[in-house]
């Protein structure tokens, strides 16, 4: 019954659509467009009990319905088969895509593993390279120290050779003086003997008296005449000659001067650049790096001068009670200092310099690092500055303040300066002075708008 009711509902829907189509056809056919067809087919069908159960459709209508049904079935089967084929094709494509995706994922994992391995190896190589660089730099520093030590030894050997030559010349001079004095003493002795003989001959009338007193007078007078002149004449000229003999400090002054000037140039050209490269790892501001190096040099010179003055006072106090001879006390103290330059306590000076830099407000350093990083550089500058104070005349660096007027005599401008600016923004390297005259020019950076800083900003500021 349910199926029959469904068929009735479907047939009523179909009839409604048919009547709608007939109405539309008759309307579009004009006044008499569909009348013949309605009369010939629809009206007889309606007259023959349309609603009866045994009613039949025409042969044309049944054939067309069967054809349409077959066509619909064929289309449905084609669509179904096409859909199945599409589904199979999509499944095949999906499987292939999934396989490619898995392969790509595997390749990605392999590439990531290779990248991690390469990164690890590269990091190890970089660490090894940095360690090798540090080792090579340490070896280079040791080699430079050895070369400097060998140079000092060569200079000392040269000084010893000059001292030996000078002593040999003095010995030769003394020998010649001794020979001359002996000749003069012999000549004086002969003259005395002759005068005594003349006196004896004039006083004695007989040969007996002439013979008897002569031996007595010769024995009595000859020792006195032979002993008295020679010591006086041998001792008196030698102190006069030794008073004019130069000391070790005077003999080595020019050599030490040239060596220290060359070492000062090396500090600027080599050691300063190495220290800049080391500081740039921790400080990004290039100006701050240059300020740190310049202030370390100024503080090193100041501390070295203080240490030299203290050592000179101690040496004068030590030598004044035992000083003898024609050489002045100051020359003796200078000679003692030059001979004992190795007594300088450079490590104490390095600590004083680092302590002064820690309280300097003009410079700053990252909290994870300390100014002790500059210890090798400060040590070399302190040694050079200390030895420069032992020269005659001594070498020093001038006072330098930020914002001062640019002096073409003392400084040259750096490459990043404003060459028309009259004021100094900051200093890069100090000048080297000798008797108020510039021996080596320093370097500074000039900028427009540079202001002179008050000295109250730096409580530890000193005259360098």
Secondary structure, DSSP 4 states (H G I P E B T S, - for coil): -HHHHHHHHHHHHHHHHHHHHHHHHHHHT-SSSSHHHIIIIIHHHHHTTTTSTT----HHHHHHHHHHHHHHHHHHHHHHHHHHHHHHHHHHHHHHHHHHHHHHHHHHHHHHHHHHHHHHHHHHHHHHHHHHHHHHHHHHHHHHHHHHHHHHHHHHHHHHHHHHHHHHHHHHHHHHHHHHHHHHHHHHHHHHHHHHHHHHHHH--SHHHHHHHHHHHHHHHHHHHHHHHHHHHHHHHHHHHHTTS--HHHHTHHHHHHHHHHHHHHIIIIIHHHHHHHHTTT---HHHHHHHHHHHHHHHHHHHHHHHHHHHHHHHHHHTTT--SSS-HHHHHHHHHHHTGGG--HHHHHHHHHHHHHT-TT----TT--GGGGHHHHHHHHHHHHHHHTSSS-EE-----TTPBP-TTTEEE-TTS-TT--BEEEEEE--EEETTEEEE-EEEEE-TT--PPPGGG-TT----
